[in-house]
Structures are given as structure tokens and as C-alpha cells.
Amino acid sequence: MKTETFRMSNVTRIAIILLIGSVAITSCKKEEVPEEENEVEVITDVSLIFTNVADANDRVVAKAKDPDGEGVEELEILDEIELETGKTYTLTFEIFNNLETPGENIGEEILDEDDEHQVFFSFTNDAFTDPSGNGNIDNASDAINYDDTDDNGNPVGLSTTWTTGTNHTHDGEFRVLLKHQPGVKTPSSGSNDGETDFDITFELHIH
């Protein structure tokens, strides 16, 4: 009987040792932390606001609306851009997610994350005297007059400056493309880098 008891004790000790070892191994494993996702913004309403530098009361507003964000409803262009010749305008944006109540100001979020965002532009060739050309969507190094930069000195595009010449533009185009570029935005990153938050083309008239 004593021998049997001794054998059972050894078995019990071995079981305990194995259990302790298993717990130790399990506790040494690092917990897997899910990677943070950088999702594109939910945007339903975008307004382009051209303000005459010489007269703050002279403003041109062009709006676009996507009522359900990424849902099935199509983006609707509500206005054309109507500018005058021989004037300089500052272009700013109002960007909202109105699926939230109250509406969420996405423009403020972009400012908070300006090192992850950039607005690119394209327009009818030589519609403007400054910047000249046709924008920087096709080539990131082409001229755009960015008024704002992120903490790294890279352009953002929530404020830009545009000067019209004396030539009239009929049935032109003005395209704005907001890119979300976490971890990839650099001085040379372009419109093909990152994810698209919005891509809107307005009719442009300068007269």
C-alpha cells in the first residue's frame, strides 16, 4: 500500500510540473495586437469656396453631394464653377459627413491628420494664369499654389490660390481629388498613392 501511494504521488507531481510548464509557456506568448486600420473618410457633402482676394464678399460656391456616402446612390454635382477673368481667388473647402447627427466636420479631421492627406487638382489646360498648365493629378511636381503644409512641410491643399487671366473658358473642367496617404505621404508622393476619399469633377466657366 505504501508503494502504491508513493507511485501515485510521483504521477501527481509530474502532472503538476507539466501543468506549470504549460502555463509558463502560454504566459510567455505575446498577445497579438490587431493592426490599426486607416480607413478612408465617410464624406457626403463637399463645397468648394472661391473667395476673391480683393473682396471677401465676392464668393463662388460649388457643391457636390453623395447622400449615402459609399452607398448605392450616385454622387450629384449641384453647381458649376463660375469665375471672372482677371481675378485672384483663394479656394477653401467645407467637407462633411451628414450621415451623422449632427453632421461631422471631416475638414477638421483632415486638418488633424494633415500629414496623411493631400488634395490634388486638374483643370482645363491654361484656364488659369497662375498656376499655369493643367494641374498636378497627372504629375505631382506640376504647379499648384498650396497655401498650407503639414508638420513635415508637405502640401495639404485645403487652401490654395488661383488667378484667372483675360481668356474666357467655356465648358471647361475642374477636378479635385482628396487622397488619404497614411505612411506613404512624402514630398514626391502623387495622386496614385494611398486611398481616395473623394474625386469630383465640376464644370468650369471663366468669363
Stockholm file with secondary structure:
# STOCKHOLM 1.0

chainA/1-207         MKTETFRMSNVTRIAIILLIGSVAITSCKKEEVPEEENEVEVITDVSLIFTNVADANDRVVAKAKDPDGEGVEELEILDEIELETGKTYTLTFEIFNNLETPGENIGEEILDEDDEHQVFFSFTNDAFTDPSGNGNIDNASDAINYDDTDDNGNPVGLSTTWTTGTNHTHDGEFRVLLKHQPGVKTPSSGSNDGETDFDITFELHIH
#=GR chainA/1-207 SS CHHHHHHHHHHHHHHHHHHHHHHHHHHHSCCCCCCCCCCCCCCCEEEEEEEETTCTTCEEEEEEECTTTTSSSCCEECCCEEECTTCEEEEEEEEEETTSSSCEEHHHHHHHTGGGEEEEEEESTTSEEESCTTBSSSCTTSCCCBCCBCTTSCBCCSEEEEEECSSCEEEEEEEEEEEECTTTCCTTCCTTSSEEEEEEEEEEEEC
#=GC SS_cons         CHHHHHHHHHHHHHHHHHHHHHHHHHHHSCCCCCCCCCCCCCCCEEEEEEEETTCTTCEEEEEEECTTTTSSSCCEECCCEEECTTCEEEEEEEEEETTSSSCEEHHHHHHHTGGGEEEEEEESTTSEEESCTTBSSSCTTSCCCBCCBCTTSCBCCSEEEEEECSSCEEEEEEEEEEEECTTTCCTTCCTTSSEEEEEEEEEEEEC
//
